[in-house]
Amino acid sequence: MARTVKGAYCVLAHMAERHSIRVGSLGTCEFSPGIYVYVGSAQKGIETRVMRHGSSKKKMRWHIDYLMTHAEILSVIAVPCSSKEVECSIAKAICASEGATVPVKGFGSSDCGCEAHLIYFGDSDPEWVSETISMRLSMLDCVYPRVPGEPPWHRPTGE
């Protein structure tokens, strides 16, 4: 039996054309074509949650469910962790990236104080966005704890 990986994740998705989508309690929201990154958490399993996001047969439960009826998942970055707060740290770090904007305030963040957990990168190259996310993750203490007194780029080798 496969081990269930719990933690946070980033879904990199592409929307081919403009859509007006009713997003639950957020109402009708306008989405431009381009690259979106959604940051979520799955304390019962990342793989199962992401498969649900990509499914066309599901009950609309989370904000991302509404968006994914019009977008295609390009890739997923999983961040195994036991703390749900890591999700917020990741969302804030990605929001601070060059070219990132928040398309809908409150999207994916109704249970926290974040501006949003959906980030828009417009017509940016998906590979560049993925590399940007990876770089931002590598700088987060909650993902890669620092050794006190060591420079931020130092990673213990395990020796």
ROSE-4610 file (N, C-alpha, C; in Angstrom, 1 decimal, always signed):
// ROSE-4610
residu = [M/M/M/A/A/A/R/R/R/T/T/T/V/V/V/K/K/K/G/G/G/A/A/A/Y/Y/Y/C/C/C/V/V/V/L/L/L/A/A/A/H/H/H/M/M/M/A/A/A/E/E/E/R/R/R/H/H/H/S/S/S/I/I/I/R/R/R/V/V/V/G/G/G/S/S/S/L/L/L/G/G/G/T/T/T/C/C/C/E/E/E/F/F/F/S/S/S/P/P/P/G/G/G/I/I/I/Y/Y/Y/V/V/V/Y/Y/Y/V/V/V/G/G/G/S/S/S/A/A/A/Q/Q/Q/K/K/K/G/G/G/I/I/I/E/E/E/T/T/T/R/R/R/V/V/V/M/M/M/R/R/R/H/H/H/G/G/G/S/S/S/S/S/S/K/K/K/K/K/K/K/K/K/M/M/M/R/R/R/W/W/W/H/H/H/I/I/I/D/D/D/Y/Y/Y/L/L/L/M/M/M/T/T/T/H/H/H/A/A/A/E/E/E/I/I/I/L/L/L/S/S/S/V/V/V/I/I/I/A/A/A/V/V/V/P/P/P/C/C/C/S/S/S/S/S/S/K/K/K/E/E/E/V/V/V/E/E/E/C/C/C/S/S/S/I/I/I/A/A/A/K/K/K/A/A/A/I/I/I/C/C/C/A/A/A/S/S/S/E/E/E/G/G/G/A/A/A/T/T/T/V/V/V/P/P/P/V/V/V/K/K/K/G/G/G/F/F/F/G/G/G/S/S/S/S/S/S/D/D/D/C/C/C/G/G/G/C/C/C/E/E/E/A/A/A/H/H/H/L/L/L/I/I/I/Y/Y/Y/F/F/F/G/G/G/D/D/D/S/S/S/D/D/D/P/P/P/E/E/E/W/W/W/V/V/V/S/S/S/E/E/E/T/T/T/I/I/I/S/S/S/M/M/M/R/R/R/L/L/L/S/S/S/M/M/M/L/L/L/D/D/D/C/C/C/V/V/V/Y/Y/Y/P/P/P/R/R/R/V/V/V/P/P/P/G/G/G/E/E/E/P/P/P/P/P/P/W/W/W/H/H/H/R/R/R/P/P/P/T/T/T/G/G/G/E/E/E]
num = [1/1/1/2/2/2/3/3/3/4/4/4/5/5/5/6/6/6/7/7/7/8/8/8/9/9/9/10/10/10/11/11/11/12/12/12/13/13/13/14/14/14/15/15/15/16/16/16/17/17/17/18/18/18/19/19/19/20/20/20/21/21/21/22/22/22/23/23/23/24/24/24/25/25/25/26/26/26/27/27/27/28/28/28/29/29/29/30/30/30/31/31/31/32/32/32/33/33/33/34/34/34/35/35/35/36/36/36/37/37/37/38/38/38/39/39/39/40/40/40/41/41/41/42/42/42/43/43/43/44/44/44/45/45/45/46/46/46/47/47/47/48/48/48/49/49/49/50/50/50/51/51/51/52/52/52/53/53/53/54/54/54/55/55/55/56/56/56/57/57/57/58/58/58/59/59/59/60/60/60/61/61/61/62/62/62/63/63/63/64/64/64/65/65/65/66/66/66/67/67/67/68/68/68/69/69/69/70/70/70/71/71/71/72/72/72/73/73/73/74/74/74/75/75/75/76/76/76/77/77/77/78/78/78/79/79/79/80/80/80/81/81/81/82/82/82/83/83/83/84/84/84/85/85/85/86/86/86/87/87/87/88/88/88/89/89/89/90/90/90/91/91/91/92/92/92/93/93/93/94/94/94/95/95/95/96/96/96/97/97/97/98/98/98/99/99/99/100/100/100/101/101/101/102/102/102/103/103/103/104/104/104/105/105/105/106/106/106/107/107/107/108/108/108/109/109/109/110/110/110/111/111/111/112/112/112/113/113/113/114/114/114/115/115/115/116/116/116/117/117/117/118/118/118/119/119/119/120/120/120/121/121/121/122/122/122/123/123/123/124/124/124/125/125/125/126/126/126/127/127/127/128/128/128/129/129/129/130/130/130/131/131/131/132/132/132/133/133/133/134/134/134/135/135/135/136/136/136/137/137/137/138/138/138/139/139/139/140/140/140/141/141/141/142/142/142/143/143/143/144/144/144/145/145/145/146/146/146/147/147/147/148/148/148/149/149/149/150/150/150/151/151/151/152/152/152/153/153/153/154/154/154/155/155/155/156/156/156/157/157/157/158/158/158/159/159/159]
x = [+0.8/+0.0/+0.9/+0.6/+1.3/+1.2/+2.2/+2.2/+1.5/+0.6/-0.1/+0.8/+1.1/+1.9/+1.0/+1.1/+0.4/+1.2/+0.5/+1.2/+0.6/+1.4/+1.0/+1.4/+0.7/+1.0/+0.8/+1.4/+1.2/+0.7/-0.4/-0.9/-0.7/+0.1/+0.4/-0.7/-1.5/-2.6/-2.6/-3.2/-3.3/-4.8/-5.2/-6.5/-6.3/-7.0/-6.7/-7.4/-8.6/-9.3/-10.0/-10.5/-11.1/-12.4/-12.7/-13.9/-14.5/-15.8/-16.5/-17.0/-16.6/-16.9/-17.5/-18.6/-19.2/-18.4/-17.8/-16.9/-17.5/-18.5/-19.1/-19.5/-19.1/-19.4/-18.7/-17.7/-17.0/-17.8/-18.8/-19.6/-19.0/-19.4/-18.8/-17.5/-16.5/-15.1/-14.7/-13.9/-13.3/-11.9/-11.6/-10.3/-9.8/-8.6/-7.9/-7.2/-7.0/-6.2/-4.8/-4.1/-2.8/-2.5/-1.4/-0.9/-1.3/-1.9/-2.3/-1.6/-1.3/-0.8/-1.7/-2.2/-3.0/-2.2/-2.2/-1.5/-2.6/-2.5/-3.4/-2.7/-3.5/-3.0/-3.9/-3.3/-4.1/-3.5/-4.1/-3.6/-4.1/-4.9/-5.3/-4.7/-3.8/-3.1/-3.1/-2.0/-1.8/-2.3/-1.9/-2.2/-3.7/-4.4/-5.9/-6.5/-6.0/-6.6/-6.4/-5.2/-4.9/-5.7/-5.8/-6.6/-8.0/-8.5/-9.9/-10.0/-9.0/-9.0/-9.1/-8.4/-8.4/-9.6/-10.4/-11.6/-12.7/-13.4/-14.6/-15.8/-15.8/-17.0/-16.7/-17.1/-17.0/-18.0/-18.3/-19.2/-18.3/-18.8/-18.1/-18.0/-16.8/-16.6/-15.6/-14.5/-13.5/-13.5/-13.0/-12.8/-12.1/-11.1/-10.3/-11.2/-12.2/-13.0/-13.7/-14.1/-14.8/-13.8/-12.6/-11.6/-11.2/-11.0/-10.5/-11.5/-12.7/-13.7/-13.3/-12.4/-12.0/-10.5/-9.8/-8.3/-7.7/-6.5/-5.8/-4.6/-4.5/-3.3/-2.1/-1.0/+0.2/+1.2/+1.3/+2.2/+1.8/+2.4/+2.1/+3.4/+3.6/+4.8/+4.2/+4.7/+4.2/+5.3/+4.8/+5.6/+5.2/+5.8/+5.4/+5.7/+4.7/+4.8/+3.6/+3.7/+2.6/+1.8/+2.3/+1.7/+0.9/-0.3/-1.2/-0.7/+0.0/+0.5/+1.5/+2.2/+3.1/+2.4/+1.2/+0.4/+0.4/+0.2/+0.1/+1.5/+2.5/+3.9/+4.3/+3.9/+4.1/+3.4/+2.1/+1.3/+1.8/+2.2/+2.8/+4.1/+4.9/+6.2/+6.0/+5.1/+4.8/+4.2/+3.3/+2.7/+3.7/+4.9/+5.9/+6.9/+6.6/+7.4/+7.2/+8.3/+8.2/+7.1/+6.2/+5.2/+3.9/+3.9/+2.8/+1.8/+0.5/-0.6/-1.7/-2.5/-3.7/-4.9/-5.4/-6.6/-7.9/-8.1/-9.3/-9.0/-9.2/-8.9/-9.8/-9.2/-9.9/-10.0/-9.5/-9.6/-8.7/-9.4/-8.6/-8.2/-8.5/-8.0/-9.1/-10.2/-11.4/-11.1/-10.2/-9.9/-8.6/-8.1/-6.9/-6.9/-5.8/-5.7/-5.0/-4.7/-3.9/-4.8/-4.1/-4.8/-5.5/-4.8/-5.3/-4.4/-4.8/-4.0/-4.0/-4.5/-4.4/-3.6/-2.6/-1.7/-1.7/-1.7/-1.8/-0.4/+0.1/+1.3/+1.2/-0.1/-0.3/+0.2/+0.9/+1.4/+2.9/+3.3/+4.6/+4.8/+6.1/+6.4/+6.2/+5.4/+5.1/+6.4/+7.4/+8.7/+9.3/+9.3/+9.9/+9.1/+7.7/+6.9/+7.2/+7.4/+7.7/+9.1/+10.1/+11.4/+11.3/+10.5/+10.3/+9.7/+8.7/+8.1/+9.1/+9.9/+10.9/+11.9/+12.4/+13.3/+12.7/+11.5/+10.8/+10.7/+10.3/+10.2/+11.6/+12.7/+14.0/+14.4/+13.8/+14.2/+13.3/+12.3/+11.4/+11.9/+12.1/+12.5/+11.6/+10.3/+9.3/+9.4/+10.0/+10.2/+11.6/+12.6/+14.0/+14.5/+14.4/+14.8/+16.3/+16.7/+18.1/+18.8/+20.1/+21.0/+21.4/+21.1/+21.5/+23.0/+23.3/+24.6/+25.2/+24.5/+24.9/+24.2/+24.9/+24.3/+23.1/+22.1/+20.9/+21.1/+22.2/+22.4/+23.0/+23.4/+24.0/+23.0/+23.2/+22.3/+23.2/+22.8/+23.5/+23.6/+24.7/+24.9/+24.5/+24.3/+23.9/+25.1/+26.3/+27.5/+27.7]
y = [-1.2/+0.0/+1.2/+2.2/+3.4/+4.3/+5.0/+5.9/+7.2/+7.7/+9.0/+10.1/+11.0/+12.2/+13.4/+13.9/+15.0/+16.3/+17.4/+18.7/+19.7/+20.6/+21.7/+21.3/+22.0/+21.8/+23.0/+23.1/+24.2/+23.6/+24.0/+23.5/+24.6/+24.3/+25.2/+24.8/+25.8/+25.6/+26.6/+26.2/+27.2/+27.3/+28.5/+28.8/+29.4/+28.8/+29.2/+30.4/+30.7/+31.9/+32.6/+33.8/+34.5/+33.9/+33.9/+33.3/+34.1/+34.2/+34.7/+33.5/+33.3/+32.1/+32.5/+31.9/+32.0/+31.1/+31.7/+31.0/+31.1/+30.2/+30.1/+31.4/+31.6/+32.9/+34.1/+33.9/+35.1/+35.7/+35.0/+35.6/+35.3/+36.1/+36.0/+36.7/+36.0/+36.5/+36.4/+37.4/+37.4/+36.8/+35.9/+35.3/+35.4/+36.0/+36.2/+34.9/+34.8/+33.6/+33.7/+32.6/+32.6/+31.5/+31.7/+30.8/+31.2/+30.2/+30.4/+29.4/+29.8/+28.9/+29.0/+27.8/+27.7/+26.9/+27.5/+26.9/+26.4/+25.1/+24.4/+23.5/+22.9/+21.9/+20.7/+19.6/+18.3/+17.5/+17.6/+16.8/+15.3/+15.0/+13.6/+13.0/+13.8/+13.2/+14.2/+14.6/+15.5/+14.9/+13.7/+13.0/+12.9/+12.5/+12.4/+13.8/+14.8/+16.1/+16.7/+16.5/+17.1/+16.3/+15.0/+14.2/+14.7/+15.1/+15.6/+17.0/+17.8/+19.1/+18.9/+17.9/+17.7/+16.9/+16.4/+15.6/+16.6/+16.1/+16.9/+16.5/+15.4/+14.8/+15.0/+16.1/+16.4/+17.4/+17.4/+18.4/+19.6/+20.8/+22.0/+22.3/+22.3/+22.5/+23.6/+23.7/+24.7/+25.7/+26.9/+27.9/+27.3/+26.5/+26.0/+25.0/+24.4/+23.5/+24.3/+25.5/+26.3/+26.7/+27.1/+27.5/+26.3/+25.2/+24.0/+23.5/+23.9/+23.5/+24.2/+25.2/+26.0/+26.0/+25.3/+25.3/+23.9/+23.8/+22.5/+22.5/+21.4/+21.3/+21.0/+21.8/+21.6/+20.8/+21.1/+20.4/+20.7/+19.9/+20.0/+20.0/+20.8/+20.7/+20.4/+19.3/+18.8/+19.3/+19.7/+20.1/+19.3/+18.1/+17.3/+18.1/+18.1/+18.8/+18.4/+18.7/+18.4/+19.6/+20.8/+22.0/+22.7/+23.0/+23.7/+25.1/+25.7/+27.1/+27.2/+26.1/+26.2/+26.7/+26.3/+26.7/+28.2/+28.9/+30.4/+31.0/+30.4/+30.9/+30.8/+29.7/+29.4/+30.4/+30.6/+31.5/+32.9/+33.4/+34.7/+34.9/+33.8/+33.9/+33.9/+33.2/+33.2/+34.5/+35.0/+36.4/+37.4/+37.3/+38.3/+38.1/+37.1/+36.9/+37.9/+38.1/+39.0/+38.5/+39.4/+39.1/+38.5/+38.3/+37.7/+38.7/+38.4/+39.3/+38.4/+39.0/+38.3/+38.6/+37.6/+37.9/+38.1/+37.4/+37.5/+37.5/+38.6/+38.6/+37.6/+36.9/+35.9/+34.5/+34.4/+33.1/+32.1/+31.0/+30.0/+30.3/+31.5/+31.9/+32.3/+31.7/+32.1/+31.6/+30.6/+30.1/+30.7/+31.7/+32.3/+33.8/+34.5/+36.0/+36.4/+35.4/+35.7/+36.5/+37.3/+38.0/+37.0/+36.0/+34.9/+33.8/+32.6/+31.5/+31.1/+32.0/+31.9/+33.1/+32.8/+33.8/+33.7/+34.8/+34.9/+35.4/+34.6/+35.0/+35.4/+35.6/+36.1/+35.1/+35.6/+34.8/+34.4/+34.3/+33.9/+32.4/+32.1/+30.7/+29.8/+28.7/+27.8/+27.2/+27.0/+26.4/+27.5/+28.8/+29.8/+30.0/+29.9/+30.0/+28.8/+27.6/+26.4/+26.6/+27.1/+27.4/+28.5/+29.5/+30.6/+30.0/+29.2/+28.6/+27.8/+26.9/+26.1/+27.0/+28.1/+29.0/+29.6/+30.0/+30.6/+29.6/+28.4/+27.3/+27.1/+27.1/+26.8/+27.9/+29.1/+30.1/+30.2/+29.3/+29.4/+28.5/+29.1/+28.4/+27.3/+27.4/+26.4/+25.2/+25.3/+24.2/+23.6/+24.4/+24.0/+24.7/+24.2/+24.9/+25.2/+26.3/+26.8/+26.3/+26.1/+25.7/+27.1/+27.3/+28.5/+28.8/+30.1/+30.5/+30.2/+29.5/+29.1/+30.1/+30.4/+31.3/+30.6/+31.4/+30.8/+29.8/+29.9/+29.0/+27.7/+27.6/+26.4/+25.3/+24.1/+23.0/+21.9/+21.3/+20.2/+19.0/+18.4/+17.3/+15.9/+15.9/+14.7/+13.9/+14.4/+13.7/+13.7]
z = [+0.0/+0.0/+0.0/-0.8/-1.0/+0.3/+0.6/+1.8/+1.3/+2.2/+1.9/+2.3/+1.4/+1.7/+2.0/+3.2/+3.7/+3.5/+3.4/+3.3/+2.4/+1.9/+1.1/-0.4/-1.3/-2.7/-3.5/-4.7/-5.6/-6.9/-7.4/-8.7/-9.7/-10.8/-11.9/-12.9/-13.3/-14.3/-15.4/-16.5/-17.6/-18.0/-18.2/-18.7/-20.1/-21.1/-22.5/-22.9/-22.3/-22.7/-21.5/-21.7/-20.6/-20.2/-18.8/-18.3/-17.2/-17.1/-16.0/-15.3/-14.0/-13.3/-11.9/-11.6/-10.3/-9.3/-8.3/-7.4/-6.0/-5.8/-4.5/-3.9/-2.6/-1.9/-2.4/-3.3/-3.9/-5.0/-5.5/-6.5/-7.9/-8.9/-10.2/-10.3/-10.8/-10.9/-12.3/-12.7/-14.1/-14.1/-15.0/-15.1/-16.5/-16.6/-17.9/-18.3/-19.6/-20.0/-19.4/-19.2/-18.7/-17.7/-17.0/-16.0/-14.6/-13.8/-12.5/-11.6/-10.3/-9.3/-8.1/-7.8/-6.6/-5.5/-4.3/-3.2/-2.2/-1.9/-1.0/+0.0/+0.8/+1.7/+1.8/+2.0/+2.1/+3.2/+4.4/+5.5/+5.4/+4.4/+4.3/+3.0/+2.3/+1.1/-0.1/-0.5/-1.6/-2.9/-3.2/-4.5/-4.7/-3.6/-3.7/-4.0/-3.3/-3.4/-4.8/-5.3/-6.6/-7.7/-7.6/-8.5/-8.5/-7.4/-7.3/-8.0/-7.8/-8.5/-10.0/-10.5/-12.0/-12.5/-11.6/-12.1/-12.5/-13.6/-14.0/-13.3/-12.6/-11.9/-10.4/-9.8/-8.4/-8.0/-6.7/-6.1/-5.9/-6.2/-6.0/-4.5/-4.0/-2.5/-2.2/-3.0/-2.7/-3.9/-3.6/-4.7/-5.9/-5.7/-6.8/-7.7/-7.1/-7.9/-9.1/-8.8/-9.8/-11.0/-10.6/-11.5/-12.4/-11.8/-12.6/-13.6/-13.6/-14.7/-16.0/-15.9/-17.1/-17.3/-16.5/-16.6/-16.7/-17.1/-17.3/-16.3/-15.5/-14.6/-15.5/-15.3/-16.0/-15.2/-13.9/-13.0/-11.6/-10.7/-9.2/-8.5/-7.5/-6.7/-5.3/-4.7/-3.4/-2.4/-1.2/-0.1/+1.1/+1.3/+2.5/+3.8/+4.7/+5.9/+6.8/+8.1/+9.0/+9.4/+9.1/+9.5/+8.4/+8.6/+7.6/+7.4/+8.3/+8.2/+7.1/+6.7/+5.6/+4.3/+4.1/+2.9/+2.8/+3.9/+3.9/+3.6/+4.2/+3.9/+2.4/+1.9/+0.4/-0.4/-0.1/-0.9/-0.9/+0.3/+0.5/-0.3/-0.3/-1.0/-2.5/-3.0/-4.4/-4.9/-4.0/-4.3/-4.5/-3.8/-3.8/-5.0/-5.8/-7.0/-8.1/-8.9/-10.0/-11.0/-11.4/-12.3/-11.7/-10.4/-9.8/-9.4/-9.6/-9.1/-8.5/-7.7/-7.1/-8.0/-8.7/-9.5/-8.8/-7.7/-6.9/-5.4/-4.7/-3.3/-2.6/-1.6/-0.8/-1.5/-2.7/-3.4/-2.7/-2.1/-1.5/-0.1/+0.4/+1.7/+2.7/+2.5/+3.4/+4.9/+5.1/+6.4/+7.0/+6.4/+7.0/+6.7/+7.0/+6.8/+5.5/+4.7/+3.5/+2.4/+1.6/+0.6/-0.4/-0.8/-1.6/-1.7/-2.1/-2.4/-3.9/-4.7/-6.1/-6.7/-7.4/-8.0/-9.5/-10.2/-11.6/-12.2/-13.2/-13.8/-15.3/-15.7/-17.1/-18.1/-19.1/-20.2/-20.0/-18.7/-18.4/-18.9/-19.2/-19.5/-18.4/-18.5/-17.4/-16.7/-17.5/-17.0/-16.1/-16.5/-15.7/-14.4/-14.4/-13.2/-12.3/-12.8/-12.0/-11.3/-12.1/-11.5/-10.4/-10.6/-9.7/-8.4/-8.5/-7.3/-6.6/-7.3/-6.6/-5.9/-6.5/-5.9/-4.7/-4.7/-3.5/-2.4/-2.7/-1.7/-1.1/-1.8/-1.3/-0.3/-0.3/+0.6/+1.9/+2.0/+3.1/+4.3/+5.4/+6.6/+7.0/+6.7/+7.1/+6.2/+5.0/+4.1/+4.3/+4.4/+4.6/+5.8/+7.0/+8.3/+8.2/+8.6/+8.6/+9.9/+9.7/+10.8/+11.4/+12.7/+13.4/+13.2/+12.8/+12.5/+11.1/+10.3/+9.0/+8.0/+6.9/+5.9/+5.3/+4.7/+4.2/+3.1/+2.3/+1.2/+1.6/+2.9/+3.4/+3.7/+3.2/+3.5/+4.1/+5.2/+5.8/+4.8/+4.8/+3.9/+4.5/+5.8/+6.5/+6.9/+6.8/+7.2/+8.7]
